[in-house]
Amino acid sequence: MRAGGDGDGFARRIHQHEILDDHEPEQVVVDRIYTFLAMANRRFGGAAATIARFEQFSRGWCSGERIDVLDIASGAADIPRALIAWGRRRGFDVRVTALDISRSALGYARRSGPPDDRLRLLCADITRPFCRDQSFDYVTSALFFHHLTDAQVVDVLRLSDRLARRGMVINDLTRCRRTWLLTWLLTWPFHPILHHDGPLSVRRALTPGEFMAHASAAGIDWLTIERHFAERITVAGERKMVRQVRWVQ
């Protein structure tokens, strides 16, 4: 696939499906893919980008406060585990429901770390009702929104806004030539599915301006963009509200 220039190859999103969008390989391949993605999140700032936003939010929290998070399309659940570990270090009771539509992904997530009573793995489709509105303090996702069409981006933003009492953190790639090249180089030594889907993910990703336009279309005016290491961006924020603190019993 030709990389192109910012003026042609990356000016617009493309909507070609990735292999994993249409086909779930055997479990051994799924395990290899999510092992790589978890490594990339750990070494190239994916987990750190999400945690950086929670560091900002936590300035308004009380010591020992319980924080309930829904993580959409969790895959290996590595970022939920990292967020829970961060909460323990900082003295917060962070609990994460890691949701994914793929049973194979959740199977890997169960085997990739020890059981944790603060982590709940849930197989469900985010677009179908599975809980009440405002069931969570925050809704998060990582490397999910680039899989969606523009209309679906707006729909999932609205849904996340309904499910979250306080705010949200969206963590994804940004669409540009530099991100494409970095992803191509990182995935080249690994499984062919990764080397196909990874660079394609960049071509499908949203720019900061596109994210903010979709947030406006969804009626959400409290999100901000931050850039992070290795071409990650976060679209995140907290709504203004009077919060009720829940203490650990």
Number of C-alpha atoms within 10 A of each C-alpha: 6 5 16 12 12 13 10 9 16 20 14 15 19 17 16 12 14 18 14 13 10 8 8 14 13 9 14 10 14 20 20 14 20 20 16 18 20 19 14 16 17 15 12 16 18 28 21 18 24 27 20 15 19 19 13 11 14 16 8 9 14 13 13 18 17 20 20 19 25 24 25 25 25 26 29 28 29 23 26 28 22 16 21 23 16 17 22 13 10 14 14 20 21 22 22 26 20 28 22 22 16 16 15 21 22 22 16 20 22 16 11 16 12 9 10 11 8 15 17 16 17 18 15 17 14 16 10 7 10 9 10 9 14 15 15 23 18 24 28 25 23 25 20 19 24 23 17 17 14 16 11 14 21 21 18 16 23 17 17 24 21 16 22 22 20 19 23 30 25 25 26 25 29 25 26 22 19 16 19 22 13 15 22 20 14 16 20 15 10 13 13 12 17 25 17 17 19 21 25 22 29 26 26 24 26 26 19 18 10 13 24 18 14 20 21 15 16 18 13 17 12 15 19 15 17 14 15 18 11 17 19 21 23 27 22 20 22 17 15 9 8 7 11 6 12 11 12 10 5
